[in-house]
Amino acid sequence: MRFRQIHLDFHTSEKIPGVGSAFSRQQFQDMLRLGQVDSVTVFSKCHHGWHYHPTTAGRQHPTLAVDLLGEQIAAAHAIGVKTPVYLSAGLDEQHYWRHPEHARRLVNGEVPWAGTNDRPGFHEMCLNTAYLDVLAAEVAEATQRYDADGIFLDIVSPQPCWCNRCVTERMAEGDPRDQKLIDRQARRTYLAYCARMRAAVDQHKPGLPLFHNGGHIPCGDRELAHQNTHLELESLPTGGWGYDHFPISAGYARTLGMPFLGMTGKFHLSWGEFGGYKHPNALRYEAAAAAAQGACLSIGDQLHPDGMMEPATYAIIGAAYGELAAKEPWLTGVRSLADVALLSLEAVKRSAGGPAQARQGRGDEGAARVLLEGHVWFDVVDTETDLARYRLLVLPDQIRLDEGLAAKLRAYVAGGGRILATGSSGLARDRDEQLLDLGARDAGLSTLNPEYLVPRFELAAWRRVAHVVYGAGRMLTLHGGEVLAHRDPPYFNRDLVHFCSHQHTPNQRTDGGPAIVAGPAGIWIAHEAFALYAEHGQQTLRDLVLHCVRRLLGQPLIEAALPAGGRVTLMRQDSARRDVLHLLYACPSKRGQGVEVIEDLVPLHDIAISVARGRAPSAVRLAPSGTLLPSTYTDGRVRFTVPRIECHQMVTLED
């Protein structure tokens, strides 16, 4: 997989004249060189349903002036740039207006994505109709006629449908309104589509890379992930994903043994934006962040209808990709050395038969944010992952267990692993019984909200005061554990007939029972600390959790004197016999209505680092400069100081 990719959107209305009329092979090549691009995804068919080349399987754009796809592939290949080919699979506006009976329908009969009389929008097609035959022919044609380096199919995932065909099919099996039947049909339809597309490609180019994009790689659904030859993790920070989404997706993708890339955009906001640019420093950071997570990168752009590439865009991209190109020797063939695993709540809900369309929840988001800000390097795992290499497993907020998962976690603990559970995590799926030996038993959910928590340890600047927690927690009764923090209950809940002050009732300054307990298997925090942190950003709550993490780990893998906005990852590059430490720093800020942007990259100086390692390194160097850093090795830790970090700095620990 190439490291420096472009996803070149080209969704172009038939109302625009002269499509591709300004395309020039030389100009296209010049821009790819300026952007230091090594792969560009180019369009066969867009959401409007138009093809950008001569076609018998579909419909050529009516104002197309040139075989744009063929010209782009020839131009890119001439300079060594790969060209995966894009086809819109889920959306096809031209097909819809000719065959509305092939549209996917919601339960109210409306078509997803579709606009209204005063709002434009595309129409989504049902893959359980004859539309699938048309799509297969289009994919086969693009694969046969053009020297594609892969096929990218867009807007596809298992989706429930209420079109006549889908409802009739369900009626033959039972109640068409039965949710389990609906989900089973949606999955069956999607898997049949995947098999059909694979066959259409293999008919002409067996084994050609193929990716189905649904905007999110489901944690815990390995069958769906492996319908692809590789993964492209769509995660535009300014487009609603934010900067904390990608580390979760990448953290899971790393465990699947598949090549993967992160997909961001050059846009200020999101896809389909002409004339919108994020700050060049943002792309520098996003390229570095992908590298640090073990991923390649694809930057989304949108080609002007006339086919001319925008020099300003590729100058900005080139600044980021130039830095990435220099780092590639340290990025190939790496594996994560994380010793902390985050068991994805999304994955557990899927394994328990939860909604087929479940996404990352607030528990996963908050846990990732706490660990990132605490400079704890972690992978994201599902219920099938072999946990043996991890020292700590984090169960965020609502990880209830069936007997199989409970047995797996008990075996993990018996092998020396430790668990950090929050909220109802560790309780049985069908009853409020703690199935792990965390030093306490569950006595139900507290009736008080909010509550107060008093640590029995020093908590940085706040020491041992009572901290408000904006949510009700589980009531714990001690069962052989050690109390690390206790409740301090409020006098009463705030309501119409009794309230105090502006927000909530003060604490009584009493011991209301355990709130954080350490037991043989690990630590149990009574509250849904991760979702609460995602919602409120309460630093004291984060630091309470991080204290528990550090207590369980004892000696952490990495200690870095970085601000909370700093990020650390540690990879192993076996072929080069070295560990590669990544240090990043940038502070996203909110602009407009919650858009996360990066503008300033403030340098950091003289950062003290300590890394746990089984043996002393032969050398510690900055990469790619090769500058040797003075280091010491005592008590199983390598200690050194990084003189400067501006956005991203790699450090190698050589065997």
Number of C-alpha atoms within 10 A of each C-alpha: 16 16 24 26 28 26 25 20 18 22 20 22 17 15 9 13 15 16 23 21 16 16 20 17 16 11 17 20 20 16 21 26 17 20 24 23 27 22 23 25 24 27 28 29 29 23 23 22 26 27 28 27 23 18 17 10 17 21 17 18 22 16 16 22 18 18 15 23 23 19 15 22 23 16 20 22 16 12 13 11 23 23 28 23 27 25 25 23 27 25 26 23 22 17 21 20 12 9 13 16 17 22 29 30 21 14 12 7 12 15 21 17 13 14 13 8 6 6 7 10 14 19 26 25 29 28 26 23 18 12 20 20 15 14 23 19 17 24 27 21 19 26 22 16 12 16 17 22 21 21 26 24 20 19 16 21 25 20 19 23 26 22 24 16 16 22 17 13 14 19 14 9 10 11 13 17 13 12 13 15 17 21 18 17 21 21 18 14 21 20 17 15 21 20 11 17 24 24 17 22 24 16 13 15 18 11 13 16 19 22 22 24 21 17 15 15 23 22 29 24 18 14 9 18 19 13 16 18 16 19 25 26 24 23 22 25 25 23 16 14 16 16 19 15 20 23 23 23 23 23 23 24 28 20 16 15 9 14 16 23 26 28 26 28 27 27 23 20 19 20 17 15 14 13 12 15 17 18 16 19 19 22 23 23 21 24 27 26 27 23 24 26 29 25 27 26 28 27 24 23 27 22 20 20 20 17 21 17 23 16 16 13 21 22 18 21 27 24 17 23 27 16 16 22 16 12 18 15 13 21 21 18 14 21 19 21 19 22 19 27 24 24 25 29 30 25 25 22 19 21 16 13 9 13 13 21 13 14 17 18 14 20 27 26 22 25 27 27 23 23 20 20 19 25 25 23 23 27 26 28 28 23 20 13 13 12 23 14 15 19 21 25 27 26 26 30 26 21 25 26 24 16 11 9 16 18 14 15 23 17 14 22 22 12 13 13 22 26 29 23 28 27 26 28 26 29 22 19 18 9 9 17 17 21 20 25 21 27 23 25 21 17 13 13 16 16 14 16 19 22 27 25 27 23 20 14 12 12 15 11 7 12 12 15 14 19 18 22 22 19 17 18 25 22 21 24 16 18 14 15 22 17 20 19 23 22 27 23 24 21 16 19 18 18 9 6 5 9 15 13 8 7 9 19 19 19 19 13 15 12 13 15 17 25 26 30 25 25 20 16 23 25 29 31 27 28 27 25 28 27 23 21 23 20 14 13 15 16 11 17 20 22 17 21 23 18 17 20 24 13 14 21 16 9 13 20 21 20 18 19 13 20 14 15 14 21 23 26 25 26 22 21 20 13 9 14 12 21 24 27 21 21 26 21 23 22 18 18 12 12 11 7 6 11 17 20 22 23 16 15 18 12 12 17 13 12 15 14 18 20 20 18 17 10 12 18 17 10 14 25 20 18 19 16 11 11 11 13 16 12 16 13 16 11 8 14 21 21 17 18 16 20 12 13 19 15 23 24 20 23 24 26 20 16 14
